[in-house]
Amino acid sequence: MSREAEIRNALETAFEVQELEIMNESSRHAGHGGDDGSGESHFAVRLRAPELGPLSRVARHRAVHKALGAELVAAIHALALDLG
Protein backbone atom coordinates (compact mmCIF):
# COMPACT_ATOMS: atom_id res chain seq x y z
CA MET A 1 0.00 0.00 0.00
CA SER A 2 1.34 3.44 -0.86
CA ARG A 3 1.94 5.98 1.88
CA GLU A 4 -0.75 8.16 0.35
CA ALA A 5 -3.23 5.29 0.69
CA GLU A 6 -2.05 4.66 4.26
CA ILE A 7 -2.64 8.34 5.11
CA ARG A 8 -6.10 8.28 3.52
CA ASN A 9 -7.09 5.07 5.28
CA ALA A 10 -5.90 6.26 8.69
CA LEU A 11 -7.65 9.62 8.45
CA GLU A 12 -10.91 8.21 7.08
CA THR A 13 -10.91 5.67 9.91
CA ALA A 14 -10.22 8.22 12.66
CA PHE A 15 -12.39 11.12 11.55
CA GLU A 16 -15.79 11.88 10.04
CA VAL A 17 -14.19 13.26 6.89
CA GLN A 18 -16.04 16.03 5.08
CA GLU A 19 -13.12 16.93 2.83
CA LEU A 20 -9.79 15.21 2.33
CA GLU A 21 -7.11 16.08 -0.17
CA ILE A 22 -3.69 14.44 -0.05
CA MET A 23 -0.97 15.82 -2.28
CA ASN A 24 2.28 13.97 -2.79
CA GLU A 25 4.84 16.76 -3.12
CA SER A 26 7.87 14.48 -3.09
CA SER A 27 8.86 15.23 -6.69
CA ARG A 28 9.31 18.89 -5.76
CA HIS A 29 11.93 17.86 -3.19
CA ALA A 30 13.95 15.35 -5.21
CA GLY A 31 17.60 15.56 -4.26
CA HIS A 32 16.91 17.69 -1.19
CA GLY A 33 17.34 16.68 2.42
CA GLY A 34 14.81 14.11 3.50
CA ASP A 35 14.31 12.73 0.00
CA ASP A 36 14.69 9.01 0.51
CA GLY A 37 14.25 8.19 -3.18
CA SER A 38 10.90 6.47 -2.58
CA GLY A 39 8.85 9.28 -4.11
CA GLU A 40 6.76 9.20 -0.93
CA SER A 41 8.57 11.45 1.52
CA HIS A 42 6.76 14.81 1.34
CA PHE A 43 2.99 15.25 1.64
CA ALA A 44 0.46 18.02 2.11
CA VAL A 45 -2.93 17.18 3.59
CA ARG A 46 -6.10 19.27 3.62
CA LEU A 47 -8.64 17.76 6.02
CA ARG A 48 -12.03 19.00 7.16
CA ALA A 49 -13.76 17.02 9.89
CA PRO A 50 -16.20 18.17 12.59
CA GLU A 51 -14.08 16.63 15.35
CA LEU A 52 -11.28 19.06 14.54
CA GLY A 53 -13.40 22.23 14.56
CA PRO A 54 -13.39 22.97 18.30
CA LEU A 55 -9.72 22.10 18.78
CA SER A 56 -6.79 24.51 18.83
CA ARG A 57 -4.33 24.38 15.94
CA VAL A 58 -1.83 22.41 18.03
CA ALA A 59 -4.51 19.96 19.21
CA ARG A 60 -5.63 19.43 15.59
CA HIS A 61 -2.09 18.54 14.54
CA ARG A 62 -1.70 16.21 17.50
CA ALA A 63 -4.99 14.48 16.65
CA VAL A 64 -3.87 13.89 13.06
CA HIS A 65 -0.45 12.61 14.12
CA LYS A 66 -2.13 10.25 16.59
CA ALA A 67 -4.50 9.00 13.86
CA LEU A 68 -1.60 8.37 11.49
CA GLY A 69 0.45 6.59 14.12
CA ALA A 70 4.09 6.93 15.05
CA GLU A 71 5.37 4.51 12.41
CA LEU A 72 3.73 6.28 9.46
CA VAL A 73 4.65 9.74 10.76
CA ALA A 74 8.27 8.61 11.11
CA ALA A 75 8.27 7.31 7.51
CA ILE A 76 7.29 10.73 6.14
CA HIS A 77 9.96 13.43 6.05
CA ALA A 78 7.57 16.37 5.64
CA LEU A 79 3.85 16.59 6.33
CA ALA A 80 2.11 19.94 5.78
CA LEU A 81 -1.32 20.06 7.41
CA ASP A 82 -4.28 22.33 6.58
CA LEU A 83 -6.91 21.29 9.12
CA GLY A 84 -10.36 22.44 10.10
Gaussian input, Z-matrix of N, CA and C with variables (Angstrom, degrees):
# hf/3-21g

backbone

0 1
 N
 C     1     B1
 C     2     B2     1     A1
 N     3     B3     2     A2     1     D1
 C     4     B4     3     A3     2     D2
 C     5     B5     4     A4     3     D3
 N     6     B6     5     A5     4     D4
 C     7     B7     6     A6     5     D5
 C     8     B8     7     A7     6     D6
 N     9     B9     8     A8     7     D7
 C    10    B10     9     A9     8     D8
 C    11    B11    10    A10     9     D9
 N    12    B12    11    A11    10    D10
 C    13    B13    12    A12    11    D11
 C    14    B14    13    A13    12    D12
 N    15    B15    14    A14    13    D13
 C    16    B16    15    A15    14    D14
 C    17    B17    16    A16    15    D15
 N    18    B18    17    A17    16    D16
 C    19    B19    18    A18    17    D17
 C    20    B20    19    A19    18    D18
 N    21    B21    20    A20    19    D19
 C    22    B22    21    A21    20    D20
 C    23    B23    22    A22    21    D21
 N    24    B24    23    A23    22    D22
 C    25    B25    24    A24    23    D23
 C    26    B26    25    A25    24    D24
 N    27    B27    26    A26    25    D25
 C    28    B28    27    A27    26    D26
 C    29    B29    28    A28    27    D27
 N    30    B30    29    A29    28    D28
 C    31    B31    30    A30    29    D29
 C    32    B32    31    A31    30    D30
 N    33    B33    32    A32    31    D31
 C    34    B34    33    A33    32    D32
 C    35    B35    34    A34    33    D33
 N    36    B36    35    A35    34    D34
 C    37    B37    36    A36    35    D35
 C    38    B38    37    A37    36    D36
 N    39    B39    38    A38    37    D37
 C    40    B40    39    A39    38    D38
 C    41    B41    40    A40    39    D39
 N    42    B42    41    A41    40    D40
 C    43    B43    42    A42    41    D41
 C    44    B44    43    A43    42    D42
 N    45    B45    44    A44    43    D43
 C    46    B46    45    A45    44    D44
 C    47    B47    46    A46    45    D45
 N    48    B48    47    A47    46    D46
 C    49    B49    48    A48    47    D47
 C    50    B50    49    A49    48    D48
 N    51    B51    50    A50    49    D49
 C    52    B52    51    A51    50    D50
 C    53    B53    52    A52    51    D51
 N    54    B54    53    A53    52    D52
 C    55    B55    54    A54    53    D53
 C    56    B56    55    A55    54    D54
 N    57    B57    56    A56    55    D55
 C    58    B58    57    A57    56    D56
 C    59    B59    58    A58    57    D57
 N    60    B60    59    A59    58    D58
 C    61    B61    60    A60    59    D59
 C    62    B62    61    A61    60    D60
 N    63    B63    62    A62    61    D61
 C    64    B64    63    A63    62    D62
 C    65    B65    64    A64    63    D63
 N    66    B66    65    A65    64    D64
 C    67    B67    66    A66    65    D65
 C    68    B68    67    A67    66    D66
 N    69    B69    68    A68    67    D67
 C    70    B70    69    A69    68    D68
 C    71    B71    70    A70    69    D69
 N    72    B72    71    A71    70    D70
 C    73    B73    72    A72    71    D71
 C    74    B74    73    A73    72    D72
 N    75    B75    74    A74    73    D73
 C    76    B76    75    A75    74    D74
 C    77    B77    76    A76    75    D75
 N    78    B78    77    A77    76    D76
 C    79    B79    78    A78    77    D77
 C    80    B80    79    A79    78    D78
 N    81    B81    80    A80    79    D79
 C    82    B82    81    A81    80    D80
 C    83    B83    82    A82    81    D81
 N    84    B84    83    A83    82    D82
 C    85    B85    84    A84    83    D83
 C    86    B86    85    A85    84    D84
 N    87    B87    86    A86    85    D85
 C    88    B88    87    A87    86    D86
 C    89    B89    88    A88    87    D87
 N    90    B90    89    A89    88    D88
 C    91    B91    90    A90    89    D89
 C    92    B92    91    A91    90    D90
 N    93    B93    92    A92    91    D91
 C    94    B94    93    A93    92    D92
 C    95    B95    94    A94    93    D93
 N    96    B96    95    A95    94    D94
 C    97    B97    96    A96    95    D95
 C    98    B98    97    A97    96    D96
 N    99    B99    98    A98    97    D97
 C   100   B100    99    A99    98    D98
 C   101   B101   100   A100    99    D99
 N   102   B102   101   A101   100   D100
 C   103   B103   102   A102   101   D101
 C   104   B104   103   A103   102   D102
 N   105   B105   104   A104   103   D103
 C   106   B106   105   A105   104   D104
 C   107   B107   106   A106   105   D105
 N   108   B108   107   A107   106   D106
 C   109   B109   108   A108   107   D107
 C   110   B110   109   A109   108   D108
 N   111   B111   110   A110   109   D109
 C   112   B112   111   A111   110   D110
 C   113   B113   112   A112   111   D111
 N   114   B114   113   A113   112   D112
 C   115   B115   114   A114   113   D113
 C   116   B116   115   A115   114   D114
 N   117   B117   116   A116   115   D115
 C   118   B118   117   A117   116   D116
 C   119   B119   118   A118   117   D117
 N   120   B120   119   A119   118   D118
 C   121   B121   120   A120   119   D119
 C   122   B122   121   A121   120   D120
 N   123   B123   122   A122   121   D121
 C   124   B124   123   A123   122   D122
 C   125   B125   124   A124   123   D123
 N   126   B126   125   A125   124   D124
 C   127   B127   126   A126   125   D125
 C   128   B128   127   A127   126   D126
 N   129   B129   128   A128   127   D127
 C   130   B130   129   A129   128   D128
 C   131   B131   130   A130   129   D129
 N   132   B132   131   A131   130   D130
 C   133   B133   132   A132   131   D131
 C   134   B134   133   A133   132   D132
 N   135   B135   134   A134   133   D133
 C   136   B136   135   A135   134   D134
 C   137   B137   136   A136   135   D135
 N   138   B138   137   A137   136   D136
 C   139   B139   138   A138   137   D137
 C   140   B140   139   A139   138   D138
 N   141   B141   140   A140   139   D139
 C   142   B142   141   A141   140   D140
 C   143   B143   142   A142   141   D141
 N   144   B144   143   A143   142   D142
 C   145   B145   144   A144   143   D143
 C   146   B146   145   A145   144   D144
 N   147   B147   146   A146   145   D145
 C   148   B148   147   A147   146   D146
 C   149   B149   148   A148   147   D147
 N   150   B150   149   A149   148   D148
 C   151   B151   150   A150   149   D149
 C   152   B152   151   A151   150   D150
 N   153   B153   152   A152   151   D151
 C   154   B154   153   A153   152   D152
 C   155   B155   154   A154   153   D153
 N   156   B156   155   A155   154   D154
 C   157   B157   156   A156   155   D155
 C   158   B158   157   A157   156   D156
 N   159   B159   158   A158   157   D157
 C   160   B160   159   A159   158   D158
 C   161   B161   160   A160   159   D159
 N   162   B162   161   A161   160   D160
 C   163   B163   162   A162   161   D161
 C   164   B164   163   A163   162   D162
 N   165   B165   164   A164   163   D163
 C   166   B166   165   A165   164   D164
 C   167   B167   166   A166   165   D165
 N   168   B168   167   A167   166   D166
 C   169   B169   168   A168   167   D167
 C   170   B170   169   A169   168   D168
 N   171   B171   170   A170   169   D169
 C   172   B172   171   A171   170   D170
 C   173   B173   172   A172   171   D171
 N   174   B174   173   A173   172   D172
 C   175   B175   174   A174   173   D173
 C   176   B176   175   A175   174   D174
 N   177   B177   176   A176   175   D175
 C   178   B178   177   A177   176   D176
 C   179   B179   178   A178   177   D177
 N   180   B180   179   A179   178   D178
 C   181   B181   180   A180   179   D179
 C   182   B182   181   A181   180   D180
 N   183   B183   182   A182   181   D181
 C   184   B184   183   A183   182   D182
 C   185   B185   184   A184   183   D183
 N   186   B186   185   A185   184   D184
 C   187   B187   186   A186   185   D185
 C   188   B188   187   A187   186   D186
 N   189   B189   188   A188   187   D187
 C   190   B190   189   A189   188   D188
 C   191   B191   190   A190   189   D189
 N   192   B192   191   A191   190   D190
 C   193   B193   192   A192   191   D191
 C   194   B194   193   A193   192   D192
 N   195   B195   194   A194   193   D193
 C   196   B196   195   A195   194   D194
 C   197   B197   196   A196   195   D195
 N   198   B198   197   A197   196   D196
 C   199   B199   198   A198   197   D197
 C   200   B200   199   A199   198   D198
 N   201   B201   200   A200   199   D199
 C   202   B202   201   A201   200   D200
 C   203   B203   202   A202   201   D201
 N   204   B204   203   A203   202   D202
 C   205   B205   204   A204   203   D203
 C   206   B206   205   A205   204   D204
 N   207   B207   206   A206   205   D205
 C   208   B208   207   A207   206   D206
 C   209   B209   208   A208   207   D207
 N   210   B210   209   A209   208   D208
 C   211   B211   210   A210   209   D209
 C   212   B212   211   A211   210   D210
 N   213   B213   212   A212   211   D211
 C   214   B214   213   A213   212   D212
 C   215   B215   214   A214   213   D213
 N   216   B216   215   A215   214   D214
 C   217   B217   216   A216   215   D215
 C   218   B218   217   A217   216   D216
 N   219   B219   218   A218   217   D217
 C   220   B220   219   A219   218   D218
 C   221   B221   220   A220   219   D219
 N   222   B222   221   A221   220   D220
 C   223   B223   222   A222   221   D221
 C   224   B224   223   A223   222   D222
 N   225   B225   224   A224   223   D223
 C   226   B226   225   A225   224   D224
 C   227   B227   226   A226   225   D225
 N   228   B228   227   A227   226   D226
 C   229   B229   228   A228   227   D227
 C   230   B230   229   A229   228   D228
 N   231   B231   230   A230   229   D229
 C   232   B232   231   A231   230   D230
 C   233   B233   232   A232   231   D231
 N   234   B234   233   A233   232   D232
 C   235   B235   234   A234   233   D233
 C   236   B236   235   A235   234   D234
 N   237   B237   236   A236   235   D235
 C   238   B238   237   A237   236   D236
 C   239   B239   238   A238   237   D237
 N   240   B240   239   A239   238   D238
 C   241   B241   240   A240   239   D239
 C   242   B242   241   A241   240   D240
 N   243   B243   242   A242   241   D241
 C   244   B244   243   A243   242   D242
 C   245   B245   244   A244   243   D243
 N   246   B246   245   A245   244   D244
 C   247   B247   246   A246   245   D245
 C   248   B248   247   A247   246   D246
 N   249   B249   248   A248   247   D247
 C   250   B250   249   A249   248   D248
 C   251   B251   250   A250   249   D249

   B1=1.4398
   B2=1.5230
   B3=1.2989
   B4=1.4606
   B5=1.5256
   B6=1.3052
   B7=1.4665
   B8=1.5199
   B9=1.3270
   B10=1.4674
   B11=1.5272
   B12=1.3136
   B13=1.4602
   B14=1.5323
   B15=1.3193
   B16=1.4637
   B17=1.5309
   B18=1.3298
   B19=1.4725
   B20=1.5220
   B21=1.3240
   B22=1.4623
   B23=1.5242
   B24=1.3085
   B25=1.4576
   B26=1.5290
   B27=1.3136
   B28=1.4600
   B29=1.5257
   B30=1.3309
   B31=1.4659
   B32=1.5246
   B33=1.3215
   B34=1.4693
   B35=1.5248
   B36=1.3140
   B37=1.4603
   B38=1.5296
   B39=1.3261
   B40=1.4668
   B41=1.5252
   B42=1.3228
   B43=1.4655
   B44=1.5259
   B45=1.3342
   B46=1.4637
   B47=1.5335
   B48=1.3053
   B49=1.4643
   B50=1.5284
   B51=1.3226
   B52=1.4610
   B53=1.5202
   B54=1.3154
   B55=1.4699
   B56=1.5178
   B57=1.3173
   B58=1.4642
   B59=1.5127
   B60=1.3027
   B61=1.4648
   B62=1.5246
   B63=1.3169
   B64=1.4654
   B65=1.5202
   B66=1.3212
   B67=1.4546
   B68=1.5204
   B69=1.2981
   B70=1.4570
   B71=1.5250
   B72=1.3102
   B73=1.4687
   B74=1.5246
   B75=1.3140
   B76=1.4617
   B77=1.5230
   B78=1.3161
   B79=1.4728
   B80=1.5202
   B81=1.3123
   B82=1.4629
   B83=1.5315
   B84=1.3281
   B85=1.4593
   B86=1.5322
   B87=1.3108
   B88=1.4666
   B89=1.5269
   B90=1.3181
   B91=1.4542
   B92=1.5177
   B93=1.3125
   B94=1.4629
   B95=1.5206
   B96=1.3103
   B97=1.4547
   B98=1.5202
   B99=1.2932
   B100=1.4584
   B101=1.5060
   B102=1.3246
   B103=1.4687
   B104=1.5115
   B105=1.3253
   B106=1.4695
   B107=1.5229
   B108=1.3325
   B109=1.4590
   B110=1.5210
   B111=1.3182
   B112=1.4643
   B113=1.5220
   B114=1.3330
   B115=1.4600
   B116=1.5181
   B117=1.3365
   B118=1.4619
   B119=1.5320
   B120=1.3338
   B121=1.4619
   B122=1.5239
   B123=1.3198
   B124=1.4646
   B125=1.5347
   B126=1.3281
   B127=1.4570
   B128=1.5219
   B129=1.3264
   B130=1.4587
   B131=1.5267
   B132=1.3260
   B133=1.4592
   B134=1.5167
   B135=1.3277
   B136=1.4692
   B137=1.5175
   B138=1.3348
   B139=1.4573
   B140=1.5168
   B141=1.3263
   B142=1.4567
   B143=1.5217
   B144=1.3198
   B145=1.4600
   B146=1.5272
   B147=1.3333
   B148=1.4680
   B149=1.5227
   B150=1.3174
   B151=1.4644
   B152=1.5322
   B153=1.3181
   B154=1.4603
   B155=1.5263
   B156=1.3314
   B157=1.4579
   B158=1.5162
   B159=1.3352
   B160=1.4682
   B161=1.5328
   B162=1.3043
   B163=1.4622
   B164=1.5246
   B165=1.3244
   B166=1.4640
   B167=1.5378
   B168=1.3040
   B169=1.4613
   B170=1.5271
   B171=1.3190
   B172=1.4644
   B173=1.5258
   B174=1.3184
   B175=1.4644
   B176=1.5332
   B177=1.3204
   B178=1.4757
   B179=1.5255
   B180=1.3158
   B181=1.4662
   B182=1.5272
   B183=1.3044
   B184=1.4698
   B185=1.5280
   B186=1.3273
   B187=1.4650
   B188=1.5232
   B189=1.3203
   B190=1.4714
   B191=1.5247
   B192=1.3057
   B193=1.4679
   B194=1.5271
   B195=1.3331
   B196=1.4612
   B197=1.5300
   B198=1.3253
   B199=1.4666
   B200=1.5263
   B201=1.3239
   B202=1.4611
   B203=1.5273
   B204=1.3105
   B205=1.4581
   B206=1.5214
   B207=1.3025
   B208=1.4599
   B209=1.5231
   B210=1.3091
   B211=1.4662
   B212=1.5242
   B213=1.3351
   B214=1.4662
   B215=1.5192
   B216=1.3153
   B217=1.4690
   B218=1.5279
   B219=1.3201
   B220=1.4673
   B221=1.5240
   B222=1.3327
   B223=1.4618
   B224=1.5298
   B225=1.3151
   B226=1.4676
   B227=1.5261
   B228=1.3284
   B229=1.4640
   B230=1.5250
   B231=1.3360
   B232=1.4599
   B233=1.5169
   B234=1.3525
   B235=1.4513
   B236=1.5194
   B237=1.3152
   B238=1.4792
   B239=1.5259
   B240=1.3217
   B241=1.4592
   B242=1.5195
   B243=1.3334
   B244=1.4681
   B245=1.5222
   B246=1.3362
   B247=1.4617
   B248=1.5203
   B249=1.3234
   B250=1.4583
   B251=1.4814
   A1=108.36
   A2=117.03
   A3=121.07
   A4=110.04
   A5=116.30
   A6=120.13
   A7=110.32
   A8=116.37
   A9=119.24
   A10=110.16
   A11=117.60
   A12=121.77
   A13=110.52
   A14=117.17
   A15=120.55
   A16=110.57
   A17=116.22
   A18=120.82
   A19=109.42
   A20=117.15
   A21=121.90
   A22=110.77
   A23=116.90
   A24=121.43
   A25=111.35
   A26=117.09
   A27=121.12
   A28=111.68
   A29=116.36
   A30=119.62
   A31=111.88
   A32=117.01
   A33=119.79
   A34=111.54
   A35=117.22
   A36=121.41
   A37=110.81
   A38=116.67
   A39=121.25
   A40=114.11
   A41=116.80
   A42=119.93
   A43=111.48
   A44=114.39
   A45=121.42
   A46=105.81
   A47=115.69
   A48=122.42
   A49=111.47
   A50=115.36
   A51=121.59
   A52=110.10
   A53=115.07
   A54=121.29
   A55=107.43
   A56=115.87
   A57=120.51
   A58=109.03
   A59=114.75
   A60=121.51
   A61=107.07
   A62=115.65
   A63=121.58
   A64=107.44
   A65=115.72
   A66=120.95
   A67=109.67
   A68=116.12
   A69=121.60
   A70=107.22
   A71=116.39
   A72=121.89
   A73=112.06
   A74=116.59
   A75=121.38
   A76=113.00
   A77=117.36
   A78=119.95
   A79=111.59
   A80=117.57
   A81=121.52
   A82=111.72
   A83=116.72
   A84=121.18
   A85=112.74
   A86=116.50
   A87=120.62
   A88=110.08
   A89=115.45
   A90=121.03
   A91=114.31
   A92=117.71
   A93=121.31
   A94=109.52
   A95=116.08
   A96=120.86
   A97=111.17
   A98=115.81
   A99=120.31
   A100=113.95
   A101=117.35
   A102=120.51
   A103=107.83
   A104=115.34
   A105=119.59
   A106=112.54
   A107=116.50
   A108=120.81
   A109=113.75
   A110=117.78
   A111=121.09
   A112=112.50
   A113=116.91
   A114=120.00
   A115=111.59
   A116=116.46
   A117=121.34
   A118=110.69
   A119=114.98
   A120=119.16
   A121=113.77
   A122=117.68
   A123=122.22
   A124=109.38
   A125=116.71
   A126=121.11
   A127=110.86
   A128=114.91
   A129=122.69
   A130=106.13
   A131=115.79
   A132=121.31
   A133=109.05
   A134=115.39
   A135=122.11
   A136=105.43
   A137=116.45
   A138=121.98
   A139=109.61
   A140=115.19
   A141=122.25
   A142=107.08
   A143=115.47
   A144=121.87
   A145=107.45
   A146=117.27
   A147=119.40
   A148=113.82
   A149=118.26
   A150=121.08
   A151=111.88
   A152=116.40
   A153=120.51
   A154=112.78
   A155=116.81
   A156=122.00
   A157=115.33
   A158=118.82
   A159=119.18
   A160=114.50
   A161=117.69
   A162=120.91
   A163=112.07
   A164=115.97
   A165=120.83
   A166=108.52
   A167=116.55
   A168=120.95
   A169=110.84
   A170=116.75
   A171=120.69
   A172=110.52
   A173=117.54
   A174=121.14
   A175=111.15
   A176=117.06
   A177=120.49
   A178=110.59
   A179=115.95
   A180=120.53
   A181=110.83
   A182=116.16
   A183=119.80
   A184=111.05
   A185=116.71
   A186=120.90
   A187=110.89
   A188=116.70
   A189=120.27
   A190=110.16
   A191=117.72
   A192=120.59
   A193=110.79
   A194=116.95
   A195=120.51
   A196=110.13
   A197=117.35
   A198=121.47
   A199=111.10
   A200=116.85
   A201=120.35
   A202=111.62
   A203=116.16
   A204=120.33
   A205=111.73
   A206=115.18
   A207=121.91
   A208=112.80
   A209=117.86
   A210=120.79
   A211=112.07
   A212=117.09
   A213=120.11
   A214=110.47
   A215=117.49
   A216=120.61
   A217=110.15
   A218=117.25
   A219=120.97
   A220=112.28
   A221=117.65
   A222=121.91
   A223=112.26
   A224=116.96
   A225=122.26
   A226=108.02
   A227=116.28
   A228=119.41
   A229=111.10
   A230=117.16
   A231=120.94
   A232=109.37
   A233=115.19
   A234=121.37
   A235=107.35
   A236=116.76
   A237=122.00
   A238=107.72
   A239=116.42
   A240=120.94
   A241=111.41
   A242=115.74
   A243=124.35
   A244=103.93
   A245=116.72
   A246=121.01
   A247=111.15
   A248=114.94
   A249=119.62
   A250=111.48
   D1=136.39
   D2=179.17
   D3=-70.46
   D4=159.75
   D5=177.64
   D6=-63.78
   D7=-37.03
   D8=177.65
   D9=-59.68
   D10=-43.70
   D11=178.43
   D12=-66.03
   D13=-37.76
   D14=177.48
   D15=-63.39
   D16=-42.82
   D17=178.16
   D18=-61.36
   D19=-49.82
   D20=-179.33
   D21=-57.78
   D22=-48.94
   D23=-178.27
   D24=-60.52
   D25=-45.53
   D26=-178.57
   D27=-63.43
   D28=-43.49
   D29=-177.73
   D30=-72.28
   D31=-38.64
   D32=178.43
   D33=-69.10
   D34=-25.98
   D35=177.26
   D36=-77.36
   D37=-38.17
   D38=-173.37
   D39=-84.85
   D40=-27.40
   D41=-172.48
   D42=-127.67
   D43=158.91
   D44=172.27
   D45=-86.65
   D46=85.75
   D47=-170.71
   D48=-70.15
   D49=125.57
   D50=173.19
   D51=-100.13
   D52=-32.08
   D53=178.36
   D54=-150.43
   D55=134.36
   D56=177.51
   D57=-146.50
   D58=121.39
   D59=175.92
   D60=-130.02
   D61=126.20
   D62=179.34
   D63=-120.35
   D64=120.88
   D65=-179.07
   D66=-114.19
   D67=123.35
   D68=175.73
   D69=-84.72
   D70=109.30
   D71=-177.62
   D72=-103.33
   D73=15.62
   D74=-175.29
   D75=-59.35
   D76=-37.66
   D77=-177.61
   D78=-63.50
   D79=-26.49
   D80=178.62
   D81=-74.38
   D82=-11.85
   D83=-176.32
   D84=-117.81
   D85=12.89
   D86=-179.31
   D87=-56.65
   D88=130.11
   D89=179.15
   D90=84.74
   D91=-7.31
   D92=179.26
   D93=-90.89
   D94=170.21
   D95=176.68
   D96=-57.48
   D97=137.53
   D98=179.63
   D99=90.75
   D100=-12.19
   D101=176.65
   D102=-76.55
   D103=112.17
   D104=-177.43
   D105=-94.33
   D106=4.87
   D107=178.58
   D108=83.24
   D109=-3.74
   D110=-178.04
   D111=-79.62
   D112=-19.77
   D113=-174.16
   D114=77.24
   D115=10.95
   D116=-179.57
   D117=-138.78
   D118=54.22
   D119=-176.26
   D120=-115.97
   D121=-18.35
   D122=-175.47
   D123=-130.84
   D124=122.30
   D125=-178.58
   D126=-134.27
   D127=152.31
   D128=170.45
   D129=-123.63
   D130=134.99
   D131=-177.47
   D132=-126.29
   D133=130.79
   D134=171.54
   D135=-113.77
   D136=118.62
   D137=-175.92
   D138=-132.54
   D139=131.20
   D140=172.93
   D141=-122.18
   D142=122.94
   D143=179.78
   D144=-151.43
   D145=138.87
   D146=-176.76
   D147=-60.49
   D148=-28.60
   D149=179.71
   D150=-63.57
   D151=-26.87
   D152=-176.40
   D153=-84.63
   D154=-23.04
   D155=-174.54
   D156=-50.83
   D157=-50.97
   D158=-175.88
   D159=-79.50
   D160=-5.43
   D161=-175.99
   D162=-84.71
   D163=154.41
   D164=173.13
   D165=-70.55
   D166=167.06
   D167=179.82
   D168=-58.21
   D169=-44.55
   D170=-179.72
   D171=-64.76
   D172=-42.58
   D173=179.63
   D174=-64.97
   D175=-35.55
   D176=176.32
   D177=-61.85
   D178=-46.92
   D179=-179.95
   D180=-62.94
   D181=-41.74
   D182=178.19
   D183=-62.58
   D184=-40.97
   D185=-179.91
   D186=-63.09
   D187=-40.81
   D188=179.23
   D189=-68.50
   D190=-44.25
   D191=178.40
   D192=-60.70
   D193=-40.25
   D194=177.81
   D195=-63.99
   D196=-42.65
   D197=179.94
   D198=-63.34
   D199=-38.04
   D200=-179.37
   D201=-73.51
   D202=-32.72
   D203=-179.54
   D204=89.43
   D205=150.78
   D206=-175.05
   D207=-60.87
   D208=-38.86
   D209=-177.48
   D210=-65.22
   D211=-45.01
   D212=179.82
   D213=-69.30
   D214=-42.66
   D215=178.77
   D216=-59.51
   D217=-40.40
   D218=179.81
   D219=-68.03
   D220=-25.93
   D221=-178.59
   D222=-80.62
   D223=-12.09
   D224=-178.37
   D225=-105.81
   D226=126.95
   D227=-179.44
   D228=-74.14
   D229=-43.04
   D230=-177.25
   D231=-136.37
   D232=133.42
   D233=-178.93
   D234=-137.23
   D235=103.57
   D236=177.55
   D237=-89.49
   D238=129.72
   D239=-175.84
   D240=-118.92
   D241=129.34
   D242=172.58
   D243=-119.06
   D244=103.81
   D245=-169.60
   D246=-121.30
   D247=149.46
   D248=176.32
   D249=-171.06

